Amino acid sequence: MSTGQIILIAAIVVAVLIILLTGYVKAPPDVAYIISGMKKNPKILIGRSGIKVPFFERKDNLIVKQISVDIKTNGYVPTLDFIGVDIDAVAKIRVKTDPDGIKLAMKNFLNMKEEQIITALTDSLQGNMREIIGTVKLKELCTDRKKFGDEVQEKAQKDMNALGIEIISCNIQRIDDEKGLIVALGQDNMSQIQKDASIAKAQAERDVAIAEAEASKAANEARVLANTDIAIKQNELKIKQAELKKESDLKQAEADAAYKIQEESQRKIIEATAVEADIARQQKSVELRKQEAEVKEQELAASIKKQADADRYRQQQMADVELYRRQKDAEARKFEMEREAEAMRIKADAVKYQAEQDAEAIRARGVAEAEAIRAKGIAEAEATEKKAEAMSKMKEAAVLEMFFKVLPEIAANVAKPLENIDKITMYGEGNTAKLIEDITKSTTQISTGLTEGLGFDLKSMLAGALGGKVVGDAVKNAVKSEDKDTFTETAATEAAE
């Protein structure tokens, strides 16, 4: 091998060593090294080493560790029941390391720092949390935070998939409302818990007291039975002793009788001794019965006292139970009365509204009736005006028409007083013709009064009207006869008449 070849090989080896030394990279577990430039698909290194060819390839970084993103509503957002809440949550996210996910993340977050990634994702996460807040109620937010966090995570994950981001978890850190209702709900729950605890304590104390009373009763019964057995055994013992004593006395008496003959002198002493022994036995028996009576009396008194104590305790417990039942009944009645008061208030509002509607209807009907009356008055006024115009055109004929219309009524009113007279007796010149003449004169006087009051002469108007009618009838007759001489004569004769 020639020197030139050796130098060339050495140069190649040195170049390879330089490339290896300068292009060697090792990615940590929480950062992905993206090496691209010579191949269509870049090489991704996460927690392992690789070679980057200088000048021909480049190395980019992509953070793949878990990142915490603080999500805040930045103001009160209304819930499903229209209560504004301010929520602070924390989402744990990281870049997807599968081929599709890391390609999307490379397009959006390549060479970004952690703060830049957080800033880019915060708006989207906050928007999704605001949308979920509007679909749940305040009580659900407080009682099941995990469910709310899971819903936010599920909804936001759809947007994060397009960015190559995986949401690991979403936890609610703080919930506030603008009206302080959360504190009120806590106080209400605390009151209910305290109430339940008090009820449970009272029930437990009642059960303990009942158990103690039953145990005391059982103990007392056992003690009475034991004392009774003892008294019975003692009585049996005393009876046995008395029987033995009796047998002993009999034996003694038989022995005394055997020696009676020999010991006649001691008979009186023996008899006296026997009598004394009998008296002593009787006294002992009386004392024994007295002691037994005293024992029984004490036992009976103790039993009565224990029974009285048990009855008093039972009555006290029953009184406590009755008091508790009455309190519950009072609370129930109060609740029912509040509901009835609310129903009455709603009914009163309905009655008030109906009264207002009726008043409005009456006012509208009154306005309509007033309009109808006004229209009727206008129509009557127009009719009167038209009639006056017609009468002014008719002049004398109208006056005569009105006069002849009222003339029968005038005559009827003049003669009306005669209707109330059953019988008329006339003396002297009085006769029926005279009565009719008087009625006619009264009618004539009324006509004369009308003529003077109204200012026109009814006789002249009547004569003019009749004359015109006569002349007109004569002309018509002459035309029909077509005899000029006859027409003249007839007309002249009728005119003279």
C-alpha positions in Angstrom: 0.0 0.0 0.0 1.4 3.3 -1.0 1.9 6.3 1.3 -0.8 8.2 -0.5 -3.4 5.5 0.0 -2.5 5.4 3.7 -2.9 9.2 4.0 -6.2 9.0 2.2 -7.5 6.3 4.5 -6.2 8.1 7.5 -8.0 11.3 6.3 -11.2 9.4 5.8 -11.0 7.9 9.3 -10.2 11.2 10.8 -13.2 12.8 9.0 -15.5 10.0 10.2 -14.2 10.5 13.7 -14.8 14.2 13.5 -18.3 13.6 12.2 -19.0 11.2 14.9 -17.6 13.4 17.6 -19.3 16.6 16.4 -22.6 15.0 15.3 -23.2 12.8 18.3 -26.3 13.8 20.2 -28.2 12.1 23.1 -31.8 13.2 23.9 -33.1 13.3 27.5 -36.3 11.4 28.3 -38.4 14.7 28.6 -37.2 16.3 25.3 -37.5 15.0 21.7 -34.6 15.7 19.3 -35.9 16.1 15.7 -33.1 15.5 13.2 -34.1 16.4 9.7 -32.5 17.4 6.4 -31.2 14.3 4.6 -34.4 12.1 4.7 -38.0 12.7 3.9 -39.1 11.7 7.4 -37.1 13.2 10.2 -35.5 11.1 12.8 -36.9 11.4 16.4 -34.8 10.8 19.4 -36.4 10.5 22.9 -34.1 9.2 25.7 -31.6 7.7 23.3 -28.6 8.8 21.2 -28.0 9.4 17.5 -25.8 11.0 14.9 -26.5 14.4 13.2 -24.5 15.0 10.1 -23.0 18.5 10.3 -24.0 21.0 7.6 -26.5 18.5 6.1 -28.9 17.9 9.0 -30.4 20.1 11.7 -31.5 19.4 15.2 -34.8 20.8 16.7 -36.2 20.3 20.2 -39.7 19.4 21.3 -40.7 19.3 24.9 -42.5 16.0 25.7 -42.6 16.2 29.5 -45.7 16.7 31.5 -46.7 20.4 31.8 -49.2 22.0 34.2 -51.5 24.6 32.7 -53.5 26.9 35.0 -57.0 27.3 33.7 -59.0 30.2 35.1 -62.4 31.7 34.0 -61.1 35.2 34.7 -64.6 36.3 35.8 -67.9 34.9 36.8 -69.5 32.6 34.3 -73.2 31.6 34.7 -74.0 28.0 35.3 -77.1 26.1 34.1 -79.1 27.6 37.0 -77.8 31.1 36.2 -75.4 31.5 39.1 -72.1 33.2 38.3 -69.0 31.1 39.3 -65.3 31.8 39.2 -63.3 28.5 38.8 -59.6 27.8 39.0 -58.4 24.5 37.6 -55.1 22.8 36.7 -54.7 20.6 33.6 -51.8 18.2 33.1 -50.8 17.9 29.4 -48.0 16.5 27.4 -47.1 16.0 23.7 -48.2 12.7 22.1 -45.3 10.5 21.3 -47.0 8.3 18.7 -46.0 9.0 15.1 -49.2 11.0 14.1 -49.3 12.9 17.4 -45.6 14.0 17.4 -45.9 15.1 13.8 -48.8 17.4 14.7 -46.9 18.7 17.8 -43.8 19.4 15.6 -45.9 21.6 13.4 -47.3 23.6 16.4 -44.7 23.6 19.2 -41.3 22.9 17.7 -38.5 24.7 19.6 -41.1 26.4 21.9 -40.3 26.8 25.6 -42.6 25.5 28.3 -44.1 29.0 28.9 -44.9 29.4 25.2 -46.7 26.1 25.1 -48.7 27.0 28.1 -49.7 30.3 26.6 -50.7 28.7 23.4 -53.0 26.1 25.1 -54.5 28.3 27.9 -57.1 30.0 25.7 -58.5 26.8 24.2 -58.7 25.1 27.6 -60.4 28.1 29.2 -63.0 28.3 26.4 -63.8 24.6 26.8 -64.2 25.0 30.6 -66.5 28.0 30.2 -68.7 26.0 27.8 -69.0 23.1 30.3 -69.8 25.5 33.2 -73.0 26.6 31.3 -74.2 22.9 31.1 -74.1 22.0 34.9 -75.7 23.4 38.0 -73.9 24.9 41.0 -74.7 22.1 43.3 -73.3 19.5 40.9 -70.1 21.6 40.6 -69.6 21.5 44.4 -70.6 17.9 45.0 -68.8 16.2 42.0 -65.8 18.2 41.0 -64.2 15.1 39.4 -67.1 14.7 37.0 -66.8 18.3 36.0 -63.0 18.0 35.5 -63.6 14.8 33.4 -66.2 16.6 31.2 -63.8 19.5 30.6 -61.0 17.0 29.8 -63.2 15.1 27.4 -64.4 18.2 25.6 -61.0 19.9 25.4 -59.3 16.6 24.2 -61.0 17.0 20.9 -59.3 20.3 20.3 -56.0 19.0 21.7 -56.0 16.1 19.3 -55.6 18.5 16.4 -52.5 19.9 18.1 -50.8 16.6 19.0 -51.5 17.2 22.8 -52.7 14.7 25.3 -54.6 15.9 28.4 -53.6 13.6 31.3 -55.9 15.1 33.9 -58.0 18.1 34.8 -58.5 19.0 38.5 -60.6 21.7 40.0 -58.7 23.8 42.6 -61.2 26.4 43.6 -64.9 27.4 43.0 -66.3 30.7 44.1 -69.7 32.2 43.3 -70.7 35.9 43.3 -73.6 35.6 45.7 -72.0 33.4 48.4 -74.4 30.5 47.7 -71.7 27.8 48.2 -71.3 28.9 51.9 -75.1 28.9 52.3 -75.3 25.4 50.9 -72.5 24.3 53.4 -74.4 25.8 56.3 -77.6 24.1 55.3 -75.8 20.8 55.0 -74.1 21.3 58.4 -77.5 22.1 60.0 -79.0 19.0 58.5 -76.0 16.9 59.7 -76.2 18.3 63.2 -80.0 17.7 63.2 -79.5 14.0 62.2 -76.7 13.6 64.7 -78.9 15.0 67.5 -81.7 12.7 66.5 -79.4 9.7 66.4 -77.9 10.6 69.8 -81.4 10.9 71.3 -82.4 7.6 69.9 -79.2 5.9 71.1 -79.7 7.4 74.6 -83.3 6.2 74.5 -82.2 2.7 73.5 -79.6 2.6 76.3 -82.1 3.7 78.9 -84.6 1.1 77.7 -81.9 -1.6 77.8 -80.8 -0.5 81.3 -84.4 -0.5 82.5 -84.9 -4.0 81.1 -81.7 -5.2 82.7 -82.6 -3.7 86.0 -86.0 -5.3 85.8 -84.5 -8.7 85.0 -82.0 -8.3 87.9 -84.8 -7.4 90.3 -86.9 -10.3 89.2 -83.9 -12.7 89.7 -83.2 -11.2 93.1 -86.8 -11.6 94.2 -86.8 -15.2 92.9 -83.6 -15.9 94.8 -84.9 -14.4 98.0 -88.1 -16.4 97.7 -86.2 -19.6 97.2 -84.1 -18.8 100.3 -87.2 -18.1 102.4 -88.7 -21.3 101.2 -85.6 -23.3 102.1 -85.4 -21.6 105.5 -89.1 -22.4 106.2 -88.5 -26.0 105.2 -85.4 -26.2 107.5 -87.4 -24.7 110.4 -90.2 -27.2 109.8 -87.8 -30.0 109.7 -86.2 -28.8 112.9 -89.7 -28.5 114.5 -90.5 -32.1 113.5 -87.2 -33.3 114.9 -87.9 -31.4 118.0 -91.3 -32.9 118.3 -89.9 -36.4 117.9 -87.3 -35.6 120.5 -89.9 -34.4 122.8 -92.0 -37.5 122.2 -89.1 -39.7 122.9 -88.4 -37.7 126.0 -92.0 -37.9 127.1 -91.9 -41.7 126.6 -88.8 -41.9 128.6 -90.4 -39.8 131.3 -93.5 -42.0 131.3 -91.3 -45.1 131.8 -89.8 -43.5 134.8 -93.1 -42.2 136.0 -93.7 -44.8 138.5 -90.2 -44.6 140.0 -90.1 -40.8 139.8 -93.6 -39.9 140.9 -92.2 -37.2 143.0 -90.8 -35.5 140.0 -94.1 -35.6 138.0 -95.0 -32.0 138.7 -91.5 -30.9 137.8 -91.6 -32.9 134.5 -95.0 -31.5 133.7 -93.9 -28.0 134.4 -90.9 -28.5 132.3 -93.0 -29.9 129.4 -95.4 -26.9 129.6 -92.5 -24.5 129.6 -90.9 -26.3 126.7 -94.2 -26.1 124.8 -94.5 -22.4 125.6 -90.9 -21.9 124.4 -91.7 -23.7 121.2 -94.8 -21.5 120.6 -92.8 -18.4 121.3 -90.1 -19.4 118.9 -92.7 -20.2 116.3 -94.4 -16.8 116.7 -91.0 -15.1 116.5 -90.2 -17.1 113.4 -93.5 -16.2 111.7 -93.0 -12.6 112.7 -89.5 -12.5 111.2 -90.8 -14.2 108.0 -93.6 -11.6 107.8 -91.1 -8.8 108.2 -88.9 -10.3 105.5 -91.9 -10.7 103.1 -93.0 -7.1 103.9 -89.5 -5.7 103.1 -89.3 -7.8 99.9 -92.8 -6.6 98.9 -91.8 -2.9 99.6 -88.6 -3.3 97.5 -90.6 -4.9 94.7 -93.3 -2.2 94.7 -90.6 0.5 94.8 -88.7 -1.0 91.9 -91.9 -1.4 89.9 -92.8 2.2 90.6 -89.4 3.4 89.5 -89.7 1.3 86.3 -93.2 2.7 85.7 -92.0 6.3 86.2 -89.1 5.8 83.9 -91.4 4.2 81.2 -93.8 7.1 81.5 -91.0 9.6 81.2 -89.7 7.9 78.1 -93.2 7.8 76.6 -93.6 11.6 77.4 -90.3 12.3 75.7 -91.5 10.3 72.6 -94.8 12.2 72.6 -93.0 15.5 72.9 -90.8 14.6 69.9 -93.8 13.5 67.9 -95.6 16.8 68.7 -92.6 18.8 67.7 -92.5 17.0 64.3 -96.3 17.5 63.9 -95.8 21.2 64.7 -93.0 21.5 62.1 -95.2 19.7 59.5 -98.2 22.0 60.3 -95.9 25.0 59.9 -94.7 23.7 56.6 -98.3 23.1 55.4 -99.4 26.6 56.6 -96.5 28.2 54.7 -97.5 26.3 51.6 -101.2 27.4 52.0 -100.1 31.0 52.6 -98.1 30.9 49.4 -101.1 29.4 47.5 -103.4 32.1 48.9 -101.0 34.8 47.8 -100.9 33.3 44.3 -104.7 33.1 44.2 -104.9 36.7 45.4 -102.6 37.8 42.6 -104.8 35.9 40.1 -108.0 37.6 41.6 -106.3 41.0 41.4 -105.3 40.4 37.8 -108.8 39.2 36.9 -110.3 42.3 38.6 -107.9 44.5 36.6 -109.0 42.8 33.4 -112.7 43.2 34.3 -112.2 46.9 35.1 -110.5 47.3 31.7 -113.4 45.5 30.0 -115.9 47.7 31.8 -114.0 50.8 30.9 -113.8 49.7 27.2 -117.6 48.9 27.2 -118.3 52.3 28.8 -116.2 54.1 26.1 -118.0 52.1 23.4 -121.4 52.9 24.8 -120.4 56.6 25.1 -119.3 56.5 21.4 -122.6 54.9 20.5 -124.6 57.5 22.4 -122.6 60.3 20.8 -123.2 58.8 17.4 -126.9 58.4 18.1 -127.1 62.0 19.3 -125.3 63.2 16.1 -127.7 61.1 14.0 -130.7 62.5 15.8 -129.4 66.0 15.5 -128.8 65.5 11.8 -132.3 64.0 11.4 -133.8 67.0 13.2 -131.8 69.3 11.1 -133.0 67.6 7.9 -136.6 67.7 9.2 -136.3 71.4 9.9 -134.9 71.9 6.4 -137.8 69.9 4.9 -140.3 71.8 7.0 -138.9 75.2 6.0 -139.3 74.1 2.4 -142.9 72.9 3.0 -143.8 76.0 4.9 -147.6 76.3 5.2 -148.3 72.8 4.1 -146.0 71.4 6.8 -147.7 73.6 9.4 -151.1 72.4 8.3 -150.0 68.8 8.3 -148.7 69.1 11.9 -151.9 70.9 13.0 -154.2 68.3 11.5 -152.0 65.5 13.2 -152.4 67.0 16.6 -156.0 68.2 16.2 -157.6 64.8 17.1 -155.4 64.6 20.1 -156.5 68.0 21.2 -160.1 67.1 20.9 -159.5 63.8 22.7 -157.9 65.6 25.6 -160.7 68.2 25.8 -163.3 65.4 26.0 -161.2 63.1 28.3 -162.7 64.5 31.5 -166.1 63.1 30.4 -164.8 59.6 30.6 -164.8 59.8 34.4 -168.5 60.8 34.5 -171.0 58.0 34.8 -174.2 60.1 34.5 -175.0 63.7 33.5 -178.3 65.4 34.4 -179.0 68.7 32.6 -181.5 71.4 33.7 -182.8 74.4 31.9 -181.2 74.9 28.5 -178.8 72.1 29.0 -178.9 69.3 26.4 -176.5 67.1 24.4 -176.2 69.6 21.6 -175.2 72.2 24.2 -172.5 69.9 25.6 -171.0 69.2 22.2 -171.1 72.9 21.4 -169.1 73.6 24.6 -166.5 70.9 23.6 -166.3 72.4 20.1 -165.8 75.9 21.5 -163.0 74.6 23.8 -161.3 73.1 20.7 -161.8 76.4 18.8 -160.3 78.4 21.8 -157.2 76.1 21.8 -156.8 76.6 18.0 -157.1 80.4 18.5 -154.5 80.2 21.3 -152.1 78.4 19.0 -152.7 80.9 16.2 -151.9 83.8 18.6 -148.9 82.1 20.2 -147.3 80.9 17.0 -147.9 84.1 15.0 -149.7 82.7 11.9 -153.4 82.5 10.9 -154.6 78.9 10.6 -157.9 80.0 9.0 -156.2 81.9 6.2 -153.7 79.1 5.6 -156.6 76.6 5.5 -158.7 78.7 3.2 -155.8 79.2 0.8 -155.1 75.5 0.8 -158.7 74.6 0.2 -159.1 77.3 -2.5 -156.1 76.0 -4.3 -157.4 72.5 -4.1 -160.9 73.6 -5.5 -159.4 75.5 -8.4 -157.2 72.6 -9.2 -160.1 70.1 -9.2 -162.1 72.5 -11.5 -159.3 72.6 -14.0 -159.0 68.9 -14.1 -162.8 68.6 -14.7 -162.8 71.1 -17.5 -160.0 69.3 -19.2 -161.9 66.1 -19.0 -165.1 67.6 -20.4 -163.2 69.5 -23.2 -166.0 72.0 -23.1 -164.6 75.5 -22.7 -167.9 77.2 -21.8 -168.8 74.6 -19.3 -165.3 74.9 -17.8 -165.8 78.7 -17.4 -169.2 78.4 -15.8 -168.3 75.6 -13.6 -165.2 77.3 -12.5 -167.0 80.5 -11.8 -169.8 78.7 -9.9 -167.3 76.7 -7.7 -165.3 79.8 -7.1 -168.4 81.7 -6.0 -169.4 78.9 -3.7 
